[in-house]
Amino acid sequence: MKRTWDSDRDPLVALGKGDASLFEAFVAEETATFLGFFRRLGAGSAEAEDLVQDVFLKLFRQANHYQPNGRFTAFVFRIARNAWIDSVRRGALRPQRLPGSDDEENRKPTRELASTQVPPPEVAQRTEEAGRVTRALQHLSEGQRLVFELGVVQELPYCEIARALEIPEGTVKSRMFHALRKLKAVLENTTTKDQEGVQPR
Amino acid sequence: MSHWPNDADEGRDREFIASLLRDGVAEPRLPSGLTAGEEARLESWRTLLRECRSELQADPAGDALRAERLRRRILAASTREDLSWRAEWGLWRSFLAQRLRASLLLRVVAASLLLHMVALPVMAYYTWVRPEPDTHISFDLPDAHQPLPFAEAEPEPASEPSARDWPLLDSLENSADAAEWLPEHLLAERPLEQVGPRVVLWTDPLGLALLAEVLLEEGDLESESRPSAARLEFVLEELHKSLEALRADPTRPALRRFTASAWLRARSRGLGQADAPFERECAVWLGDSQPLAGAAWLAAYTSADRELAGE
């Protein structure tokens, strides 16, 4: 998120007071943010749109009962993360994983119950079109990917990440380190292979 | 080629990463006096974060268009949702409630409508589940080898006609009270040669009285051989004339008494010509207003018959 939506710019507080303009501005500016968030977690285009709409409508309906507790950004990402987990548990989504990724949660029953799979050709096409980092993200576990997404892309501090993901701050710090180290290794490995591929024999 | 740091290096890397994320990639607040190796590792993390953010925070053109379309959809379903129908429904509801409160007739009509709407599916259900009457006609032919449920009646042998075939006599025979009135009974009481001429002479008062008694009895028994009303009426007129003649003849008190009994019996059934003074006179001759019956009738007949015979 490029702008802060906390304290006096809290969209739900304003909406509860009858002012919808801040919520509309929040939707206008952050729709792309959440689309990218869900896409990087592994959702397809249509699935990501449904999830984003679901998140914003949940926020809209909670406006009358909303009590600001901490940063609004962390609250929104908690809603988004819960929507993602719910959709995966319902079997509506199956996160994309590359073979060899160290996602421990891939072995959980909820993953096995997921019935809707992204067709392999679409995955391959998306992977080809994505950048180096996006492709490297496929090697991270879901927990590492969430921490990386909130810390590096959304630039949330560790305490807010811990609040959004409902995990201890130390776990955030550890997951971030392992995520970046894995990414670094994958990117360096990719660079080496690219260099070897262009060298003349 | 990267090398894997030891535990101390890993701890320092965690600090570097936390500082770069917390304070910004450009100016992390780190303690001074970093070694060359630490500076190199810090720089490598900084480079990695810059590369990640430059790629992931950029908005591709396709995503921007998709986001714009999605933004309009979300706003249309939230803050810009058309809620005017709620107000219109509220107006309709308050109008209906007001009209229902004001009019008893409207409440009755509404209740009737509601009742019919509730009953309609119930009736439809029962109409649906009720079996239709079987309109198919079938005939079952009996088995020719099976015996019939009844045997064909054998014709009775023909017999000679007798007095027993007369329905009136059958009815009289079964009645204990009427047994004394049978002509057979009367004939048994008196030898045929003595009574015969009196019985067949229907024109004298005794014969008329007997005929009237028999015809009245037939009428009471409602038998198939009931005499016609005209015939009975003629006999009663003749009987009345005989009594008129006996009125002035004091020498025939027994005959007058017997004949008066037959006349009163006819009057007690509403038959004959109405003549109250004459009836009172008949009752005086009879000694009672009730007609004779049983042994008294037989004794009166015997006396009348002897009187006619001049005994």
Chai-1 contact restraints between the chains, C-beta under 6 A:
chainA,res_idxA,chainB,res_idxB,connection_type,confidence,min_distance_angstrom,max_distance_angstrom,comment,restraint_id
A,A20,B,T79,contact,1.0,0.0,6.0,A-B,restraint_1
A,E24,B,T79,contact,1.0,0.0,6.0,A-B,restraint_2
A,V27,B,R71,contact,1.0,0.0,6.0,A-B,restraint_3
A,V27,B,I74,contact,1.0,0.0,6.0,A-B,restraint_4
A,V27,B,L75,contact,1.0,0.0,6.0,A-B,restraint_5
A,A28,B,R71,contact,1.0,0.0,6.0,A-B,restraint_6
A,T31,B,A67,contact,1.0,0.0,6.0,A-B,restraint_7
A,T31,B,L70,contact,1.0,0.0,6.0,A-B,restraint_8
A,T31,B,R71,contact,1.0,0.0,6.0,A-B,restraint_9
A,A32,B,D59,contact,1.0,0.0,6.0,A-B,restraint_10
A,A32,B,D63,contact,1.0,0.0,6.0,A-B,restraint_11
A,A32,B,A67,contact,1.0,0.0,6.0,A-B,restraint_12
A,L35,B,D63,contact,1.0,0.0,6.0,A-B,restraint_13
A,L35,B,A67,contact,1.0,0.0,6.0,A-B,restraint_14
A,E49,B,L70,contact,1.0,0.0,6.0,A-B,restraint_15
A,Q53,B,I74,contact,1.0,0.0,6.0,A-B,restraint_16
A,F56,B,I74,contact,1.0,0.0,6.0,A-B,restraint_17
A,F60,B,S78,contact,1.0,0.0,6.0,A-B,restraint_18
A,G131,B,E55,contact,1.0,0.0,6.0,A-B,restraint_19
A,V133,B,C52,contact,1.0,0.0,6.0,A-B,restraint_20
A,V133,B,E55,contact,1.0,0.0,6.0,A-B,restraint_21
A,G151,B,L21,contact,1.0,0.0,6.0,A-B,restraint_22
A,V152,B,C52,contact,1.0,0.0,6.0,A-B,restraint_23
A,V153,B,L56,contact,1.0,0.0,6.0,A-B,restraint_24
A,K173,B,R14,contact,1.0,0.0,6.0,A-B,restraint_25
A,F177,B,R14,contact,1.0,0.0,6.0,A-B,restraint_26
A,F177,B,I17,contact,1.0,0.0,6.0,A-B,restraint_27
A,L180,B,I17,contact,1.0,0.0,6.0,A-B,restraint_28
A,K184,B,L48,contact,1.0,0.0,6.0,A-B,restraint_29
A,E188,B,S2,contact,1.0,0.0,6.0,A-B,restraint_30
